[in-house]
Amino acid sequence: MLTESIFFDTLRQGLWIATITSVPILAAALVAGVTVGLFQALTSIQEMTLTFVPKLGCIIVAFWMSMSFMTETLVSFFQDHLIPIIVGG
């Protein structure tokens, strides 16, 4: 039986896993955005594609590099926490 404490604990752990798995992508986007913003401020170039393309590239590279970490984290969360709750164990 799913009690309130189990529900809220599982929800808390799920939100924490979502935060942990999103940190590499958000950090890459932040670094790329600050770098491009600084470059634009120094050179007075206000091109919209100059902000979008480097961020997208950094996000894709960060996702590709951290994909195994994200997969392992999500699979272990499902196997250790969600599947036993669904099965009833």
C-alpha positions in Angstrom: 0.0 0.0 0.0 1.3 3.4 -0.9 1.2 5.7 2.1 1.7 9.4 2.1 5.3 9.2 3.4 6.3 6.7 0.7 4.6 8.9 -1.9 6.3 12.1 -0.8 9.7 10.4 -0.3 9.5 9.0 -3.8 8.5 12.4 -5.2 11.4 14.1 -3.4 13.9 11.5 -4.7 12.5 11.9 -8.2 12.8 15.7 -8.1 16.4 15.3 -6.8 17.2 12.9 -9.7 15.7 15.4 -12.2 17.9 18.1 -10.7 21.1 16.0 -10.7 20.6 14.8 -14.3 19.9 18.3 -15.6 22.9 20.0 -14.1 25.5 19.2 -16.8 23.3 20.5 -19.6 22.3 23.7 -17.7 25.9 24.4 -16.7 27.0 24.1 -20.3 24.2 26.4 -21.5 25.1 28.9 -18.7 28.8 28.9 -19.5 28.1 29.3 -23.3 25.6 32.0 -22.7 27.9 34.0 -20.5 30.8 33.6 -22.8 28.8 34.6 -25.9 27.2 37.5 -24.0 30.6 38.8 -22.9 31.9 38.5 -26.5 28.8 40.4 -27.8 29.3 43.1 -25.2 32.9 43.5 -26.0 32.5 43.6 -29.8 29.0 45.3 -30.0 27.8 42.5 -32.3 24.1 41.9 -31.7 23.4 38.9 -33.9 20.7 36.6 -32.7 22.2 33.5 -34.3 25.4 34.2 -32.5 23.7 33.5 -29.2 21.7 30.5 -30.3 24.1 28.3 -32.3 27.0 28.1 -29.7 24.5 27.4 -26.9 22.9 24.7 -28.9 26.3 23.2 -29.8 27.4 23.2 -26.1 24.1 21.6 -25.0 24.4 18.9 -27.6 28.0 18.1 -26.6 27.1 18.2 -22.9 24.2 15.9 -23.5 26.3 13.5 -25.5 29.1 13.4 -22.8 26.7 13.0 -19.9 24.2 10.6 -21.5 25.7 7.5 -19.8 25.6 9.2 -16.4 21.9 10.3 -16.9 20.9 6.8 -18.1 22.6 5.0 -15.2 21.1 7.4 -12.7 17.5 7.1 -14.1 17.7 3.3 -14.5 19.0 2.8 -10.9 16.2 5.1 -9.6 13.6 3.1 -11.4 15.0 -0.3 -10.4 15.6 0.6 -6.8 12.6 2.8 -6.0 9.8 2.8 -8.5 9.6 -0.8 -9.6 9.4 -2.2 -6.0 6.6 0.3 -5.3 4.7 -0.8 -8.5 5.2 -4.4 -7.7 4.2 -3.9 -4.1 7.4 -4.9 -2.4 
